[in-house]
């Protein structure tokens, strides 16, 4: 993904620079904002975001480490998988990002989504 963003030959980046990481964070921010905007409009509620963190590791380890970092207990998360076809060249890039909810918020959001889907209100 970094190579595509930075216009490099795919597979050439072995270690991400600060600029590379900044670019990935910006893409993450765009994805998170768009996801939260869509969810907010669907549920007719206000959702608040925090600046995305960038990490790569085992997803469970990451969620635990991030929850500790932000000082929150996060029992539930929403995993969103993104698959993009990049032109030219026809390269397919896939990655996941996770939305972590503050304690109790996930249950509220799940309830609201179910209500919206079953009642259509």
ABEGO torsion letter per residue (X at the ends): XAAAAAGBBBGABABBBAAAAAAAAAAAAAAAAAAAAAAAAAAGBBBBBBBBBBBBBBAAAAAAAAAAAAGBBBABBBBBBBBBBBOBGGBBBBBBBBBBBBBGAAAAAAAAAAAAAAAGX
